[in-house]
């Protein structure tokens, strides 16, 4: 976990947990960028061009699921604090 967090900005440099570093990078990137993509085509292009999504073999069929669950983590965090 420490290796993944330390290398979240450059997941390919993680030595012990590249998969987790890619997951963290992609989750952060989706959090930052997803709402600015208004059409399914924009979201598909994003996933197709994302190195982290490619490394994780993210299916393009997940766009609707990402839309459905996006933001739930923020809501849970507010409830906890």
mmCIF file as gemmi writes it, N, C-alpha and C atoms, coordinates in Angstrom:
data_model
loop_
_atom_site.group_PDB
_atom_site.id
_atom_site.type_symbol
_atom_site.label_atom_id
_atom_site.label_alt_id
_atom_site.label_comp_id
_atom_site.label_asym_id
_atom_site.label_entity_id
_atom_site.label_seq_id
_atom_site.pdbx_PDB_ins_code
_atom_site.Cartn_x
_atom_site.Cartn_y
_atom_site.Cartn_z
_atom_site.occupancy
_atom_site.B_iso_or_equiv
_atom_site.pdbx_formal_charge
_atom_site.auth_seq_id
_atom_site.auth_asym_id
_atom_site.pdbx_PDB_model_num
ATOM 1 N N . UNK Axp A 1 ? 0.824 -1.18 0 1 0 ? 1 A 1
ATOM 2 C CA . UNK Axp A 1 ? 0 0 0 1 0 ? 1 A 1
ATOM 3 C C . UNK Axp A 1 ? 0.875 1.253 0 1 0 ? 1 A 1
ATOM 4 N N . UNK Axp A 2 ? 1.918 1.266 0.788 1 0 ? 2 A 1
ATOM 5 C CA . UNK Axp A 2 ? 2.802 2.432 0.863 1 0 ? 2 A 1
ATOM 6 C C . UNK Axp A 2 ? 3.434 2.692 -0.497 1 0 ? 2 A 1
ATOM 7 N N . UNK Axp A 3 ? 3.872 1.644 -1.166 1 0 ? 3 A 1
ATOM 8 C CA . UNK Axp A 3 ? 4.487 1.77 -2.492 1 0 ? 3 A 1
ATOM 9 C C . UNK Axp A 3 ? 3.49 2.358 -3.484 1 0 ? 3 A 1
ATOM 10 N N . UNK Axp A 4 ? 2.253 1.911 -3.435 1 0 ? 4 A 1
ATOM 11 C CA . UNK Axp A 4 ? 1.222 2.4 -4.357 1 0 ? 4 A 1
ATOM 12 C C . UNK Axp A 4 ? 0.928 3.876 -4.11 1 0 ? 4 A 1
ATOM 13 N N . UNK Axp A 5 ? 0.792 4.256 -2.853 1 0 ? 5 A 1
ATOM 14 C CA . UNK Axp A 5 ? 0.513 5.659 -2.53 1 0 ? 5 A 1
ATOM 15 C C . UNK Axp A 5 ? 1.698 6.536 -2.91 1 0 ? 5 A 1
ATOM 16 N N . UNK Axp A 6 ? 2.89 6.073 -2.639 1 0 ? 6 A 1
ATOM 17 C CA . UNK Axp A 6 ? 4.09 6.857 -2.963 1 0 ? 6 A 1
ATOM 18 C C . UNK Axp A 6 ? 4.244 7.061 -4.469 1 0 ? 6 A 1
ATOM 19 N N . UNK Axp A 7 ? 3.703 6.148 -5.255 1 0 ? 7 A 1
ATOM 20 C CA . UNK Axp A 7 ? 3.859 6.222 -6.708 1 0 ? 7 A 1
ATOM 21 C C . UNK Axp A 7 ? 2.548 6.479 -7.444 1 0 ? 7 A 1
ATOM 22 N N . UNK Axp A 8 ? 1.567 7.049 -6.751 1 0 ? 8 A 1
ATOM 23 C CA . UNK Axp A 8 ? 0.264 7.274 -7.374 1 0 ? 8 A 1
ATOM 24 C C . UNK Axp A 8 ? 0.361 8.215 -8.575 1 0 ? 8 A 1
ATOM 25 N N . UNK Axp A 9 ? 1.29 9.128 -8.567 1 0 ? 9 A 1
ATOM 26 C CA . UNK Axp A 9 ? 1.429 10.045 -9.704 1 0 ? 9 A 1
ATOM 27 C C . UNK Axp A 9 ? 2.105 9.394 -10.906 1 0 ? 9 A 1
ATOM 28 N N . UNK Axp A 10 ? 2.857 8.347 -10.666 1 0 ? 10 A 1
ATOM 29 C CA . UNK Axp A 10 ? 3.572 7.618 -11.718 1 0 ? 10 A 1
ATOM 30 C C . UNK Axp A 10 ? 3.491 6.123 -11.404 1 0 ? 10 A 1
ATOM 31 N N . UNK Axp A 11 ? 2.323 5.513 -11.633 1 0 ? 11 A 1
ATOM 32 C CA . UNK Axp A 11 ? 2.111 4.117 -11.237 1 0 ? 11 A 1
ATOM 33 C C . UNK Axp A 11 ? 3.127 3.136 -11.812 1 0 ? 11 A 1
ATOM 34 N N . UNK Axp A 12 ? 3.663 3.43 -12.974 1 0 ? 12 A 1
ATOM 35 C CA . UNK Axp A 12 ? 4.644 2.54 -13.582 1 0 ? 12 A 1
ATOM 36 C C . UNK Axp A 12 ? 5.931 2.443 -12.788 1 0 ? 12 A 1
ATOM 37 N N . UNK Axp A 13 ? 6.156 3.379 -11.891 1 0 ? 13 A 1
ATOM 38 C CA . UNK Axp A 13 ? 7.372 3.369 -11.072 1 0 ? 13 A 1
ATOM 39 C C . UNK Axp A 13 ? 7.204 2.581 -9.781 1 0 ? 13 A 1
ATOM 40 N N . UNK Axp A 14 ? 6.002 2.146 -9.486 1 0 ? 14 A 1
ATOM 41 C CA . UNK Axp A 14 ? 5.779 1.346 -8.275 1 0 ? 14 A 1
ATOM 42 C C . UNK Axp A 14 ? 6.509 0.019 -8.429 1 0 ? 14 A 1
ATOM 43 N N . UNK Axp A 15 ? 7.199 -0.398 -7.394 1 0 ? 15 A 1
ATOM 44 C CA . UNK Axp A 15 ? 7.971 -1.639 -7.49 1 0 ? 15 A 1
ATOM 45 C C . UNK Axp A 15 ? 7.22 -2.839 -6.932 1 0 ? 15 A 1
ATOM 46 N N . UNK Axp A 16 ? 6.343 -2.621 -5.959 1 0 ? 16 A 1
ATOM 47 C CA . UNK Axp A 16 ? 5.66 -3.738 -5.315 1 0 ? 16 A 1
ATOM 48 C C . UNK Axp A 16 ? 4.181 -3.829 -5.66 1 0 ? 16 A 1
ATOM 49 N N . UNK Axp A 17 ? 3.582 -2.714 -6.053 1 0 ? 17 A 1
ATOM 50 C CA . UNK Axp A 17 ? 2.117 -2.73 -6.222 1 0 ? 17 A 1
ATOM 51 C C . UNK Axp A 17 ? 1.671 -1.813 -7.364 1 0 ? 17 A 1
ATOM 52 N N . UNK Axp A 18 ? 2.131 -2.127 -8.57 1 0 ? 18 A 1
ATOM 53 C CA . UNK Axp A 18 ? 1.752 -1.342 -9.743 1 0 ? 18 A 1
ATOM 54 C C . UNK Axp A 18 ? 0.243 -1.348 -9.961 1 0 ? 18 A 1
ATOM 55 N N . UNK Axp A 19 ? -0.405 -2.485 -9.77 1 0 ? 19 A 1
ATOM 56 C CA . UNK Axp A 19 ? -1.844 -2.614 -9.995 1 0 ? 19 A 1
ATOM 57 C C . UNK Axp A 19 ? -2.606 -1.667 -9.065 1 0 ? 19 A 1
ATOM 58 N N . UNK Axp A 20 ? -2.252 -1.653 -7.796 1 0 ? 20 A 1
ATOM 59 C CA . UNK Axp A 20 ? -2.92 -0.78 -6.837 1 0 ? 20 A 1
ATOM 60 C C . UNK Axp A 20 ? -2.618 0.686 -7.145 1 0 ? 20 A 1
ATOM 61 N N . UNK Axp A 21 ? -1.386 0.984 -7.526 1 0 ? 21 A 1
ATOM 62 C CA . UNK Axp A 21 ? -1.026 2.362 -7.885 1 0 ? 21 A 1
ATOM 63 C C . UNK Axp A 21 ? -1.833 2.827 -9.092 1 0 ? 21 A 1
ATOM 64 N N . UNK Axp A 22 ? -2.016 1.961 -10.074 1 0 ? 22 A 1
ATOM 65 C CA . UNK Axp A 22 ? -2.848 2.285 -11.243 1 0 ? 22 A 1
ATOM 66 C C . UNK Axp A 22 ? -4.296 2.505 -10.828 1 0 ? 22 A 1
ATOM 67 N N . UNK Axp A 23 ? -4.795 1.671 -9.932 1 0 ? 23 A 1
ATOM 68 C CA . UNK Axp A 23 ? -6.169 1.807 -9.458 1 0 ? 23 A 1
ATOM 69 C C . UNK Axp A 23 ? -6.367 3.148 -8.756 1 0 ? 23 A 1
ATOM 70 N N . UNK Axp A 24 ? -5.435 3.51 -7.883 1 0 ? 24 A 1
ATOM 71 C CA . UNK Axp A 24 ? -5.52 4.794 -7.18 1 0 ? 24 A 1
ATOM 72 C C . UNK Axp A 24 ? -5.435 5.965 -8.153 1 0 ? 24 A 1
ATOM 73 N N . UNK Axp A 25 ? -4.521 5.869 -9.113 1 0 ? 25 A 1
ATOM 74 C CA . UNK Axp A 25 ? -4.362 6.926 -10.118 1 0 ? 25 A 1
ATOM 75 C C . UNK Axp A 25 ? -5.645 7.101 -10.919 1 0 ? 25 A 1
ATOM 76 N N . UNK Axp A 26 ? -6.208 5.984 -11.399 1 0 ? 26 A 1
ATOM 77 C CA . UNK Axp A 26 ? -7.415 6.052 -12.209 1 0 ? 26 A 1
ATOM 78 C C . UNK Axp A 26 ? -8.593 6.579 -11.393 1 0 ? 26 A 1
ATOM 79 N N . UNK Axp A 27 ? -8.729 6.13 -10.161 1 0 ? 27 A 1
ATOM 80 C CA . UNK Axp A 27 ? -9.825 6.611 -9.31 1 0 ? 27 A 1
ATOM 81 C C . UNK Axp A 27 ? -9.718 8.113 -9.094 1 0 ? 27 A 1
ATOM 82 N N . UNK Axp A 28 ? -8.533 8.594 -8.823 1 0 ? 28 A 1
ATOM 83 C CA . UNK Axp A 28 ? -8.331 10.03 -8.63 1 0 ? 28 A 1
ATOM 84 C C . UNK Axp A 28 ? -8.617 10.796 -9.918 1 0 ? 28 A 1
ATOM 85 N N . UNK Axp A 29 ? -8.161 10.267 -11.032 1 0 ? 29 A 1
ATOM 86 C CA . UNK Axp A 29 ? -8.353 10.939 -12.314 1 0 ? 29 A 1
ATOM 87 C C . UNK Axp A 29 ? -9.831 10.985 -12.689 1 0 ? 29 A 1
ATOM 88 N N . UNK Axp A 30 ? -10.534 9.888 -12.459 1 0 ? 30 A 1
ATOM 89 C CA . UNK Axp A 30 ? -11.978 9.87 -12.722 1 0 ? 30 A 1
ATOM 90 C C . UNK Axp A 30 ? -12.67 10.88 -11.819 1 0 ? 30 A 1
ATOM 91 N N . UNK Axp A 31 ? -12.284 10.939 -10.562 1 0 ? 31 A 1
ATOM 92 C CA . UNK Axp A 31 ? -12.877 11.897 -9.624 1 0 ? 31 A 1
ATOM 93 C C . UNK Axp A 31 ? -12.69 13.333 -10.128 1 0 ? 31 A 1
ATOM 94 N N . UNK Axp A 32 ? -11.534 13.629 -10.638 1 0 ? 32 A 1
ATOM 95 C CA . UNK Axp A 32 ? -11.216 14.989 -11.094 1 0 ? 32 A 1
ATOM 96 C C . UNK Axp A 32 ? -11.848 15.339 -12.438 1 0 ? 32 A 1
ATOM 97 N N . UNK Axp A 33 ? -11.966 14.373 -13.34 1 0 ? 33 A 1
ATOM 98 C CA . UNK Axp A 33 ? -12.291 14.692 -14.723 1 0 ? 33 A 1
ATOM 99 C C . UNK Axp A 33 ? -13.652 14.227 -15.229 1 0 ? 33 A 1
ATOM 100 N N . UNK Axp A 34 ? -14.247 13.227 -14.599 1 0 ? 34 A 1
ATOM 101 C CA . UNK Axp A 34 ? -15.423 12.562 -15.155 1 0 ? 34 A 1
ATOM 102 C C . UNK Axp A 34 ? -16.585 13.518 -15.404 1 0 ? 34 A 1
ATOM 103 N N . UNK Axp A 35 ? -16.849 14.412 -14.465 1 0 ? 35 A 1
ATOM 104 C CA . UNK Axp A 35 ? -17.999 15.303 -14.61 1 0 ? 35 A 1
ATOM 105 C C . UNK Axp A 35 ? -17.831 16.305 -15.747 1 0 ? 35 A 1
ATOM 106 N N . UNK Axp A 36 ? -16.61 16.54 -16.191 1 0 ? 36 A 1
ATOM 107 C CA . UNK Axp A 36 ? -16.404 17.473 -17.302 1 0 ? 36 A 1
ATOM 108 C C . UNK Axp A 36 ? -16.672 16.811 -18.652 1 0 ? 36 A 1
ATOM 109 N N . UNK Axp A 37 ? -16.813 15.497 -18.658 1 0 ? 37 A 1
ATOM 110 C CA . UNK Axp A 37 ? -17.114 14.765 -19.886 1 0 ? 37 A 1
ATOM 111 C C . UNK Axp A 37 ? -18.628 14.576 -19.953 1 0 ? 37 A 1
ATOM 112 N N . UNK Axp A 38 ? -19.252 15.202 -20.925 1 0 ? 38 A 1
ATOM 113 C CA . UNK Axp A 38 ? -20.708 15.265 -20.951 1 0 ? 38 A 1
ATOM 114 C C . UNK Axp A 38 ? -21.365 14.149 -21.742 1 0 ? 38 A 1
ATOM 115 N N . UNK Axp A 39 ? -20.646 13.558 -22.683 1 0 ? 39 A 1
ATOM 116 C CA . UNK Axp A 39 ? -21.264 12.53 -23.528 1 0 ? 39 A 1
ATOM 117 C C . UNK Axp A 39 ? -20.596 11.176 -23.302 1 0 ? 39 A 1
ATOM 118 N N . UNK Axp A 40 ? -21.32 10.113 -23.591 1 0 ? 40 A 1
ATOM 119 C CA . UNK Axp A 40 ? -20.7 8.786 -23.5 1 0 ? 40 A 1
ATOM 120 C C . UNK Axp A 40 ? -19.472 8.658 -24.415 1 0 ? 40 A 1
ATOM 121 N N . UNK Axp A 41 ? -19.488 9.322 -25.552 1 0 ? 41 A 1
ATOM 122 C CA . UNK Axp A 41 ? -18.331 9.266 -26.462 1 0 ? 41 A 1
ATOM 123 C C . UNK Axp A 41 ? -17.093 9.877 -25.833 1 0 ? 41 A 1
ATOM 124 N N . UNK Axp A 42 ? -17.256 10.984 -25.094 1 0 ? 42 A 1
ATOM 125 C CA . UNK Axp A 42 ? -16.115 11.6 -24.41 1 0 ? 42 A 1
ATOM 126 C C . UNK Axp A 42 ? -15.565 10.655 -23.338 1 0 ? 42 A 1
ATOM 127 N N . UNK Axp A 43 ? -16.45 10.017 -22.615 1 0 ? 43 A 1
ATOM 128 C CA . UNK Axp A 43 ? -16.034 9.094 -21.557 1 0 ? 43 A 1
ATOM 129 C C . UNK Axp A 43 ? -15.352 7.866 -22.153 1 0 ? 43 A 1
ATOM 130 N N . UNK Axp A 44 ? -15.882 7.382 -23.269 1 0 ? 44 A 1
ATOM 131 C CA . UNK Axp A 44 ? -15.27 6.246 -23.944 1 0 ? 44 A 1
ATOM 132 C C . UNK Axp A 44 ? -13.868 6.614 -24.432 1 0 ? 44 A 1
ATOM 133 N N . UNK Axp A 45 ? -13.732 7.787 -25.019 1 0 ? 45 A 1
ATOM 134 C CA . UNK Axp A 45 ? -12.419 8.231 -25.499 1 0 ? 45 A 1
ATOM 135 C C . UNK Axp A 45 ? -11.435 8.346 -24.334 1 0 ? 45 A 1
ATOM 136 N N . UNK Axp A 46 ? -11.915 8.87 -23.213 1 0 ? 46 A 1
ATOM 137 C CA . UNK Axp A 46 ? -11.058 8.985 -22.033 1 0 ? 46 A 1
ATOM 138 C C . UNK Axp A 46 ? -10.542 7.616 -21.598 1 0 ? 46 A 1
ATOM 139 N N . UNK Axp A 47 ? -11.457 6.65 -21.472 1 0 ? 47 A 1
ATOM 140 C CA . UNK Axp A 47 ? -11.041 5.316 -21.035 1 0 ? 47 A 1
ATOM 141 C C . UNK Axp A 47 ? -10.113 4.654 -22.051 1 0 ? 47 A 1
ATOM 142 N N . UNK Axp A 48 ? -10.384 4.872 -23.34 1 0 ? 48 A 1
ATOM 143 C CA . UNK Axp A 48 ? -9.528 4.29 -24.382 1 0 ? 48 A 1
ATOM 144 C C . UNK Axp A 48 ? -8.124 4.882 -24.363 1 0 ? 48 A 1
ATOM 145 N N . UNK Axp A 49 ? -8.01 6.139 -23.975 1 0 ? 49 A 1
ATOM 146 C CA . UNK Axp A 49 ? -6.706 6.802 -24.026 1 0 ? 49 A 1
ATOM 147 C C . UNK Axp A 49 ? -5.967 6.794 -22.689 1 0 ? 49 A 1
ATOM 148 N N . UNK Axp A 50 ? -6.614 6.345 -21.633 1 0 ? 50 A 1
ATOM 149 C CA . UNK Axp A 50 ? -5.994 6.327 -20.306 1 0 ? 50 A 1
ATOM 150 C C . UNK Axp A 50 ? -5.051 5.133 -20.159 1 0 ? 50 A 1
ATOM 151 N N . UNK Axp A 51 ? -3.79 5.428 -19.887 1 0 ? 51 A 1
ATOM 152 C CA . UNK Axp A 51 ? -2.806 4.356 -19.692 1 0 ? 51 A 1
ATOM 153 C C . UNK Axp A 51 ? -3.176 3.489 -18.49 1 0 ? 51 A 1
ATOM 154 N N . UNK Axp A 52 ? -3.679 4.126 -17.428 1 0 ? 52 A 1
ATOM 155 C CA . UNK Axp A 52 ? -4.064 3.361 -16.233 1 0 ? 52 A 1
ATOM 156 C C . UNK Axp A 52 ? -5.245 2.445 -16.54 1 0 ? 52 A 1
ATOM 157 N N . UNK Axp A 53 ? -6.227 2.943 -17.282 1 0 ? 53 A 1
ATOM 158 C CA . UNK Axp A 53 ? -7.382 2.11 -17.64 1 0 ? 53 A 1
ATOM 159 C C . UNK Axp A 53 ? -6.948 0.939 -18.514 1 0 ? 53 A 1
ATOM 160 N N . UNK Axp A 54 ? -6.007 1.189 -19.412 1 0 ? 54 A 1
ATOM 161 C CA . UNK Axp A 54 ? -5.492 0.107 -20.26 1 0 ? 54 A 1
ATOM 162 C C . UNK Axp A 54 ? -4.765 -0.929 -19.415 1 0 ? 54 A 1
ATOM 163 N N . UNK Axp A 55 ? -3.917 -0.458 -18.489 1 0 ? 55 A 1
ATOM 164 C CA . UNK Axp A 55 ? -3.148 -1.377 -17.647 1 0 ? 55 A 1
ATOM 165 C C . UNK Axp A 55 ? -4.07 -2.243 -16.787 1 0 ? 55 A 1
ATOM 166 N N . UNK Axp A 56 ? -5.186 -1.665 -16.372 1 0 ? 56 A 1
ATOM 167 C CA . UNK Axp A 56 ? -6.141 -2.39 -15.534 1 0 ? 56 A 1
ATOM 168 C C . UNK Axp A 56 ? -7.168 -3.162 -16.352 1 0 ? 56 A 1
ATOM 169 N N . UNK Axp A 57 ? -7.088 -3.023 -17.684 1 0 ? 57 A 1
ATOM 170 C CA . UNK Axp A 57 ? -8.025 -3.685 -18.596 1 0 ? 57 A 1
ATOM 171 C C . UNK Axp A 57 ? -9.478 -3.319 -18.269 1 0 ? 57 A 1
ATOM 172 N N . UNK Axp A 58 ? -9.697 -2.015 -18.065 1 0 ? 58 A 1
ATOM 173 C CA . UNK Axp A 58 ? -11.034 -1.514 -17.765 1 0 ? 58 A 1
ATOM 174 C C . UNK Axp A 58 ? -11.895 -1.626 -19.013 1 0 ? 58 A 1
ATOM 175 N N . UNK Axp A 59 ? -13.044 -2.233 -18.859 1 0 ? 59 A 1
ATOM 176 C CA . UNK Axp A 59 ? -13.975 -2.412 -19.963 1 0 ? 59 A 1
ATOM 177 C C . UNK Axp A 59 ? -14.691 -1.101 -20.266 1 0 ? 59 A 1
ATOM 178 N N . UNK Axp A 60 ? -14.875 -0.831 -21.536 1 0 ? 60 A 1
ATOM 179 C CA . UNK Axp A 60 ? -15.62 0.354 -21.939 1 0 ? 60 A 1
ATOM 180 C C . UNK Axp A 60 ? -17.089 0.235 -21.548 1 0 ? 60 A 1
ATOM 181 N N . UNK Axp A 61 ? -17.519 -0.953 -21.226 1 0 ? 61 A 1
ATOM 182 C CA . UNK Axp A 61 ? -18.904 -1.174 -20.798 1 0 ? 61 A 1
ATOM 183 C C . UNK Axp A 61 ? -19.17 -0.644 -19.385 1 0 ? 61 A 1
ATOM 184 N N . UNK Axp A 62 ? -18.141 -0.168 -18.712 1 0 ? 62 A 1
ATOM 185 C CA . UNK Axp A 62 ? -18.301 0.305 -17.333 1 0 ? 62 A 1
ATOM 186 C C . UNK Axp A 62 ? -18.735 1.757 -17.242 1 0 ? 62 A 1
ATOM 187 N N . UNK Axp A 63 ? -18.882 2.435 -18.369 1 0 ? 63 A 1
ATOM 188 C CA . UNK Axp A 63 ? -19.224 3.861 -18.337 1 0 ? 63 A 1
ATOM 189 C C . UNK Axp A 63 ? -20.51 4.103 -17.548 1 0 ? 63 A 1
ATOM 190 N N . UNK Axp A 64 ? -21.554 3.342 -17.821 1 0 ? 64 A 1
ATOM 191 C CA . UNK Axp A 64 ? -22.821 3.521 -17.11 1 0 ? 64 A 1
ATOM 192 C C . UNK Axp A 64 ? -22.676 3.222 -15.626 1 0 ? 64 A 1
ATOM 193 N N . UNK Axp A 65 ? -21.886 2.206 -15.302 1 0 ? 65 A 1
ATOM 194 C CA . UNK Axp A 65 ? -21.688 1.86 -13.892 1 0 ? 65 A 1
ATOM 195 C C . UNK Axp A 65 ? -20.898 2.954 -13.173 1 0 ? 65 A 1
ATOM 196 N N . UNK Axp A 66 ? -19.88 3.496 -13.83 1 0 ? 66 A 1
ATOM 197 C CA . UNK Axp A 66 ? -19.117 4.605 -13.234 1 0 ? 66 A 1
ATOM 198 C C . UNK Axp A 66 ? -20.048 5.787 -12.996 1 0 ? 66 A 1
ATOM 199 N N . UNK Axp A 67 ? -20.892 6.099 -13.986 1 0 ? 67 A 1
ATOM 200 C CA . UNK Axp A 67 ? -21.854 7.187 -13.824 1 0 ? 67 A 1
ATOM 201 C C . UNK Axp A 67 ? -22.764 6.943 -12.617 1 0 ? 67 A 1
ATOM 202 N N . UNK Axp A 68 ? -23.187 5.698 -12.432 1 0 ? 68 A 1
ATOM 203 C CA . UNK Axp A 68 ? -24.131 5.365 -11.365 1 0 ? 68 A 1
ATOM 204 C C . UNK Axp A 68 ? -23.506 5.467 -9.978 1 0 ? 68 A 1
ATOM 205 N N . UNK Axp A 69 ? -22.233 5.078 -9.838 1 0 ? 69 A 1
ATOM 206 C CA . UNK Axp A 69 ? -21.624 5.049 -8.502 1 0 ? 69 A 1
ATOM 207 C C . UNK Axp A 69 ? -20.709 6.236 -8.224 1 0 ? 69 A 1
ATOM 208 N N . UNK Axp A 70 ? -20.406 7.009 -9.232 1 0 ? 70 A 1
ATOM 209 C CA . UNK Axp A 70 ? -19.505 8.145 -9.073 1 0 ? 70 A 1
ATOM 210 C C . UNK Axp A 70 ? -20.032 9.104 -8.003 1 0 ? 70 A 1
ATOM 211 N N . UNK Axp A 71 ? -19.186 9.455 -7.063 1 0 ? 71 A 1
ATOM 212 C CA . UNK Axp A 71 ? -19.542 10.391 -6.005 1 0 ? 71 A 1
ATOM 213 C C . UNK Axp A 71 ? -20.007 9.745 -4.717 1 0 ? 71 A 1
ATOM 214 N N . UNK Axp A 72 ? -20.293 8.459 -4.728 1 0 ? 72 A 1
ATOM 215 C CA . UNK Axp A 72 ? -20.779 7.805 -3.519 1 0 ? 72 A 1
ATOM 216 C C . UNK Axp A 72 ? -19.722 7.795 -2.418 1 0 ? 72 A 1
ATOM 217 N N . UNK Axp A 73 ? -18.464 7.71 -2.793 1 0 ? 73 A 1
ATOM 218 C CA . UNK Axp A 73 ? -17.397 7.724 -1.79 1 0 ? 73 A 1
ATOM 219 C C . UNK Axp A 73 ? -17.328 9.054 -1.06 1 0 ? 73 A 1
ATOM 220 N N . UNK Axp A 74 ? -17.562 10.137 -1.781 1 0 ? 74 A 1
ATOM 221 C CA . UNK Axp A 74 ? -17.561 11.464 -1.167 1 0 ? 74 A 1
ATOM 222 C C . UNK Axp A 74 ? -18.707 11.563 -0.162 1 0 ? 74 A 1
ATOM 223 N N . UNK Axp A 75 ? -19.874 11.077 -0.558 1 0 ? 75 A 1
ATOM 224 C CA . UNK Axp A 75 ? -21.026 11.091 0.348 1 0 ? 75 A 1
ATOM 225 C C . UNK Axp A 75 ? -20.744 10.284 1.611 1 0 ? 75 A 1
ATOM 226 N N . UNK Axp A 76 ? -20.116 9.114 1.456 1 0 ? 76 A 1
ATOM 227 C CA . UNK Axp A 76 ? -19.792 8.286 2.613 1 0 ? 76 A 1
ATOM 228 C C . UNK Axp A 76 ? -18.794 8.998 3.516 1 0 ? 76 A 1
ATOM 229 N N . UNK Axp A 77 ? -17.813 9.672 2.933 1 0 ? 77 A 1
ATOM 230 C CA . UNK Axp A 77 ? -16.819 10.387 3.728 1 0 ? 77 A 1
ATOM 231 C C . UNK Axp A 77 ? -17.473 11.49 4.56 1 0 ? 77 A 1
ATOM 232 N N . UNK Axp A 78 ? -18.398 12.229 3.96 1 0 ? 78 A 1
ATOM 233 C CA . UNK Axp A 78 ? -19.106 13.274 4.704 1 0 ? 78 A 1
ATOM 234 C C . UNK Axp A 78 ? -19.909 12.688 5.851 1 0 ? 78 A 1
ATOM 235 N N . UNK Axp A 79 ? -20.491 11.526 5.648 1 0 ? 79 A 1
ATOM 236 C CA . UNK Axp A 79 ? -21.259 10.875 6.704 1 0 ? 79 A 1
ATOM 237 C C . UNK Axp A 79 ? -20.366 10.437 7.859 1 0 ? 79 A 1
ATOM 238 N N . UNK Axp A 80 ? -19.144 10.012 7.532 1 0 ? 80 A 1
ATOM 239 C CA . UNK Axp A 80 ? -18.224 9.547 8.563 1 0 ? 80 A 1
ATOM 240 C C . UNK Axp A 80 ? -17.664 10.687 9.393 1 0 ? 80 A 1
ATOM 241 N N . UNK Axp A 81 ? -17.523 11.834 8.773 1 0 ? 81 A 1
ATOM 242 C CA . UNK Axp A 81 ? -16.9 12.953 9.486 1 0 ? 81 A 1
ATOM 243 C C . UNK Axp A 81 ? -17.932 13.993 9.755 1 0 ? 81 A 1
